[in-house]
């Protein structure tokens, strides 16, 4: 009992410690999330500021370009005006002071040109500083474009290589398909290939580990021997019969011909053969021979192309199969059916485990009731021991110790020795209050949970 209590206390302390660790970890994660959100807000604000600064710089660059064009136009106009004025003045004062006027004009024009060149250099430098970030950005864009172009060229080369490989694979596939068609012309080879496809589908569905299917199982009836290709075992002892002996001769003949009319005729013949096989399977009534089983049988077509070709030539095949209790199945649909069966086996295992858990829980509950009875008996015995102790103390105090203390008054014993007074025990053991440990409650719960 002490080990049980220690174990319970250890579990409680461990759960409390784990709760504190999880709460601390949750607080740290929340703090980290808040920090990330604040950093995201700052990054967004910085991005907006950079976008505004870029727009301002682009506007200033455009304004400087306009101002530069205006100044250049003004300089050209001033040059033209000066030239016209110089020509008029030279014509008027040529006779008076031609050399002085020309010198003055030259000095004046050079001064204007020097000032204009200095101003132009300052403006060019300022424009260059404004244009520098844009030029750097354009250079980065150009590098990225070159990288993208290189990647495009590499991807195109890779794609060309893949197309070439696909063409080669197509040729190889065509050759292999021709070989397969030739091999499947033999009925025995065709039947073996269908069985291998069926087994591969079962493996892909993960049903081999459950060992719930049997190949080549047969049964004998009054009409002869019935041999399905697969019997799927369902939970609860039921079965699903699968037949994989679908006729494929007409479809293989359609693949070999290049005449479209002949191909269409062969595909219609393929659909007719599938319909005849559906009716034949319906007359065999497998579901009556493999009881218990659903009242249908599955006809497995070992390829999606066989199913689609037959359905394209005869869209009413599905209805015909339902009427004859035969379900057409391709590898895809049969895998889905087998996965559903596997899920049923899983659910059955879970149900069995749940039943075992229920039985163990009921046994544990009943054993707790027995343990509660034992604990109650221990409490009663402790109370009886306390009561007997109190009675013996009272009797000792009132009948024995009273007489014994008179020996000290008569100087029979030493002064340093005294009989200590005995006090009764007032506390009582605590009674069990949990309803789970009361025998009557446990008995009622056991009666309700008993499946019988």
ChimeraX attribute file (.defattr): number of C-alpha atoms within 10 A of each C-alpha:
attribute: neighborCount
match mode: 1-to-1
recipient: residues
	/A:1	8
	/A:2	7
	/A:3	8
	/A:4	9
	/A:5	10
	/A:6	11
	/A:7	12
	/A:8	12
	/A:9	12
	/A:10	12
	/A:11	12
	/A:12	12
	/A:13	12
	/A:14	12
	/A:15	12
	/A:16	12
	/A:17	12
	/A:18	12
	/A:19	12
	/A:20	12
	/A:21	12
	/A:22	12
	/A:23	12
	/A:24	12
	/A:25	12
	/A:26	12
	/A:27	12
	/A:28	12
	/A:29	12
	/A:30	12
	/A:31	12
	/A:32	12
	/A:33	12
	/A:34	12
	/A:35	12
	/A:36	12
	/A:37	12
	/A:38	12
	/A:39	12
	/A:40	12
	/A:41	12
	/A:42	12
	/A:43	12
	/A:44	12
	/A:45	12
	/A:46	12
	/A:47	12
	/A:48	12
	/A:49	12
	/A:50	12
	/A:51	12
	/A:52	12
	/A:53	12
	/A:54	14
	/A:55	12
	/A:56	12
	/A:57	16
	/A:58	15
	/A:59	12
	/A:60	15
	/A:61	19
	/A:62	15
	/A:63	13
	/A:64	17
	/A:65	15
	/A:66	12
	/A:67	13
	/A:68	17
	/A:69	12
	/A:70	12
	/A:71	15
	/A:72	14
	/A:73	12
	/A:74	12
	/A:75	15
	/A:76	12
	/A:77	12
	/A:78	14
	/A:79	15
	/A:80	12
	/A:81	12
	/A:82	15
	/A:83	14
	/A:84	12
	/A:85	13
	/A:86	16
	/A:87	12
	/A:88	12
	/A:89	14
	/A:90	18
	/A:91	11
	/A:92	12
	/A:93	13
	/A:94	15
	/A:95	9
	/A:96	10
	/A:97	11
	/A:98	14
	/A:99	13
	/A:100	12
	/A:101	16
	/A:102	15
	/A:103	11
	/A:104	11
	/A:105	17
	/A:106	13
	/A:107	12
	/A:108	13
	/A:109	16
	/A:110	12
	/A:111	12
	/A:112	15
	/A:113	14
	/A:114	12
	/A:115	12
	/A:116	15
	/A:117	12
	/A:118	12
	/A:119	14
	/A:120	15
	/A:121	12
	/A:122	12
	/A:123	16
	/A:124	15
	/A:125	12
	/A:126	14
	/A:127	18
	/A:128	14
	/A:129	12
	/A:130	17
	/A:131	17
	/A:132	12
	/A:133	13
	/A:134	16
	/A:135	12
	/A:136	11
	/A:137	12
	/A:138	12
	/A:139	12
	/A:140	12
	/A:141	12
	/A:142	12
	/A:143	12
	/A:144	12
	/A:145	12
	/A:146	12
	/A:147	12
	/A:148	12
	/A:149	12
	/A:150	12
	/A:151	12
	/A:152	12
	/A:153	12
	/A:154	12
	/A:155	12
	/A:156	12
	/A:157	12
	/A:158	12
	/A:159	12
	/A:160	12
	/A:161	12
	/A:162	12
	/A:163	12
	/A:164	12
	/A:165	12
	/A:166	13
	/A:167	12
	/A:168	12
	/A:169	12
	/A:170	12
	/A:171	12
	/A:172	12
	/A:173	14
	/A:174	12
	/A:175	12
	/A:176	12
	/A:177	13
	/A:178	15
	/A:179	11
	/A:180	14
	/A:181	18
	/A:182	13
	/A:183	14
	/A:184	19
	/A:185	15
	/A:186	11
	/A:187	14
	/A:188	11
	/A:189	12
	/A:190	20
	/A:191	18
	/A:192	14
	/A:193	16
	/A:194	22
	/A:195	21
	/A:196	13
	/A:197	18
	/A:198	25
	/A:199	18
	/A:200	15
	/A:201	19
	/A:202	20
	/A:203	14
	/A:204	14
	/A:205	19
	/A:206	14
	/A:207	20
	/A:208	13
	/A:209	7
	/A:210	11
	/A:211	9
	/A:212	16
	/A:213	19
	/A:214	14
	/A:215	15
	/A:216	10
	/A:217	12
	/A:218	15
	/A:219	12
	/A:220	10
	/A:221	9
	/A:222	5
	/A:223	7
	/A:224	9
	/A:225	10
	/A:226	15
	/A:227	16
	/A:228	22
	/A:229	23
	/A:230	24
	/A:231	21
	/A:232	20
	/A:233	20
	/A:234	18
	/A:235	17
	/A:236	10
	/A:237	9
	/A:238	14
	/A:239	21
	/A:240	22
	/A:241	24
	/A:242	25
	/A:243	23
	/A:244	21
	/A:245	19
	/A:246	18
	/A:247	21
	/A:248	21
	/A:249	18
	/A:250	19
	/A:251	23
	/A:252	21
	/A:253	17
	/A:254	21
	/A:255	14
	/A:256	12
	/A:257	12
	/A:258	9
	/A:259	10
	/A:260	10
	/A:261	11
	/A:262	13
	/A:263	19
	/A:264	15
	/A:265	15
	/A:266	21
	/A:267	25
	/A:268	21
	/A:269	20
	/A:270	27
	/A:271	28
	/A:272	18
	/A:273	19
	/A:274	25
	/A:275	20
	/A:276	13
	/A:277	18
	/A:278	26
	/A:279	17
	/A:280	13
	/A:281	21
	/A:282	19
	/A:283	11
	/A:284	15
	/A:285	17
	/A:286	25
	/A:287	18
	/A:288	12
	/A:289	15
	/A:290	16
	/A:291	13
	/A:292	14
	/A:293	19
	/A:294	15
	/A:295	14
	/A:296	21
	/A:297	27
	/A:298	23
	/A:299	25
	/A:300	25
	/A:301	24
	/A:302	23
	/A:303	14
	/A:304	13
	/A:305	12
	/A:306	20
	/A:307	19
	/A:308	14
	/A:309	17
	/A:310	22
	/A:311	18
	/A:312	13
	/A:313	18
	/A:314	18
	/A:315	13
	/A:316	13
	/A:317	21
	/A:318	15
	/A:319	12
	/A:320	15
	/A:321	23
	/A:322	14
	/A:323	13
	/A:324	17
	/A:325	21
	/A:326	26
	/A:327	19
	/A:328	21
	/A:329	22
	/A:330	21
	/A:331	19
	/A:332	13
	/A:333	13
	/A:334	21
	/A:335	21
	/A:336	14
	/A:337	14
	/A:338	20
	/A:339	17
	/A:340	13
	/A:341	20
	/A:342	20
	/A:343	13
	/A:344	15
	/A:345	19
	/A:346	14
	/A:347	13
	/A:348	14
	/A:349	13
	/A:350	12
	/A:351	12
	/A:352	12
	/A:353	12
	/A:354	12
	/A:355	12
	/A:356	12
	/A:357	12
	/A:358	14
	/A:359	15
	/A:360	12
	/A:361	12
	/A:362	17
	/A:363	13
	/A:364	12
	/A:365	18
	/A:366	19
	/A:367	14
	/A:368	17
	/A:369	21
	/A:370	16
	/A:371	15
	/A:372	18
	/A:373	16
	/A:374	12
	/A:375	16
	/A:376	18
	/A:377	12
	/A:378	13
	/A:379	17
	/A:380	16
	/A:381	13
	/A:382	14
	/A:383	16
	/A:384	13
	/A:385	12
	/A:386	18
	/A:387	16
	/A:388	12
	/A:389	14
	/A:390	17
	/A:391	13
	/A:392	13
	/A:393	19
	/A:394	15
	/A:395	12
	/A:396	14
	/A:397	16
	/A:398	11
	/A:399	11
	/A:400	12
	/A:401	16
	/A:402	11
	/A:403	11
	/A:404	12
	/A:405	13
	/A:406	12
	/A:407	12
	/A:408	15
	/A:409	10
	/A:410	8
	/A:411	9
	/A:412	9
	/A:413	13
	/A:414	9
	/A:415	9
	/A:416	5
	/A:417	8
	/A:418	10
	/A:419	9
	/A:420	7
	/A:421	9
	/A:422	12
	/A:423	10
	/A:424	13
	/A:425	11
	/A:426	8
	/A:427	8
	/A:428	13
	/A:429	13
	/A:430	10
	/A:431	10
	/A:432	14
	/A:433	8
	/A:434	9
	/A:435	11
	/A:436	17
	/A:437	21
	/A:438	17
	/A:439	16
	/A:440	12
	/A:441	13
	/A:442	20
	/A:443	14
	/A:444	10
	/A:445	14
	/A:446	15
	/A:447	10
	/A:448	10
	/A:449	11
	/A:450	10
	/A:451	7
	/A:452	5
